[in-house]
Amino acid sequence: MSLTPAQIVYFAFPGEMLLRMLKMVILPLVVCSLISGAASLDTRSLGKLGGIAVSYFLVTTLIASGIAVALALIIKPGVGARALNGNALGLETVTASKHTADSFLDLARNVFPANLVAAAFRTYATDYKNLTVGKFINGSPVYQLVPVGTETDGMNILGLVLFAIAFGVALRKLGAEGEGLIHFFIAFNEATMVLVSWIMWYVPFGIMFLVGSKIVEMEDVVLLVTSLGKYILASVLGQVIHGGVVLPLIYFGFTRKNPFSFLSGLITPFTTAFATCSSSATLPSLMKSVEENNGVDKRISRFILPIGATVNMDGAAIFQCIAAVFIAQLNNVELNTGQIFTILVTTTASSIGSAGIPAGGIVTIVIILEAVGLPTNDLSLILAVDWIVDRPATVVNVESDAFGAGILQHINKKDQRQLRPEESEELAEVRVEAVATARAQDEMSPLVTHPGPGQAHNGSLEEKGAMESVL
């Protein structure tokens, strides 16, 4: 139809509305689910489950990076694209001046945000300015590049995640005094999940326009796909191997259950991930599907999935590694063993802080290229087909998070069976005694217990008053 740029913007509007609605619930969902999850888990369980989760995330990301580098060295996507440049395809140049050390320091700074309110919509980022050092050469001042702190638009999810977990553990330590606040965050989380169920009705309509508008935007899709076909093939093949073989095998090895029956309950989050290219935006539907379709305990899913959406980027690691090798081959650079090892380690480490948003992995590619001394001026080629390779990558990110929740559920059940009868609660819970005003017990959080009809409270007036104040 030869749409003008303005008409393309209007065409994409229904898809934009879906993204805005999903992003709207990310902040309350992440904060409330992690606070309530950390508060409801026993401190020992929290440490064990957290340790298993982090180990799982690191190992799967390392495996994904290894598969990607191996595929890139076998397929050699950059060899056939040496004649390409951004000008031939009508692409804008991409500049990147951030140093690798500053990228990792920014990651550490974002883990501990100075302002919690600002962290909901701002992220710390290093910029540079020239300062005179007081020396003159041939009458001209000497300038030195000095890093300075700035704030950029974008939610600092990493900082919010760490604060929410620490705050939840602190509430747990308070005991009876913290029960009222824990109950508040649990109710807030349940209400957010109801909002998510309403948004899910709009998903099919929004997805159609999200994907359609991306295709319409491209001036010559055929030229891009044929020119960068090997790069796209290597990326998609890596996602298929990791998501279709490696992750199911890991899940089967831990649980001895059919991984594909587990995946069959995750059609909605996979579709949302493919359309939005955002792990964070897929988090609401992933939580809902994992709990309702796969029977994962709410306290496990709501503790581990927000962390996974932030730090577990298997799919992104695959296309980032392939992109690094692709650019090396494009510039006739033979990667040695040390550089390959650097790519693997840098990808795994930097994926922890990469944003779970569309095109968030491009920043990580810059870090990888700087770490191994490769030029960043060819990034425009990666950006040109990012919308193609990012979609299956996001699906694999979400799949890895879901399998992680399933493995933790299995380990937790196994531990429960090994406990003595008097310790056989699945997880040590914070119990709030409440009057049964809900229509059904199962509509409430599992952390709330209700007295039975025959149970009478024979305590003193002070005890009853204390109970009412908690309610």
Helices and strands as residue ranges (DSSP letters): H 5-11, H 13-24, H 26-40, H 43-75, G 79-81, H 100-111, G 118-120, E 122-137, E 140-153, H 157-174, G 175-178, H 179-199, G 200-202, H 203-217, H 221-227, H 229-241, I 242-246, H 247-255, H 259-263, G 264-266, H 267-276, H 279-294, H 298-311, H 314-330, H 337-350, H 361-372, H 379-384, H 386-418, G 421-423, E 432-433, G 441-443, E 448-449, H 461-470
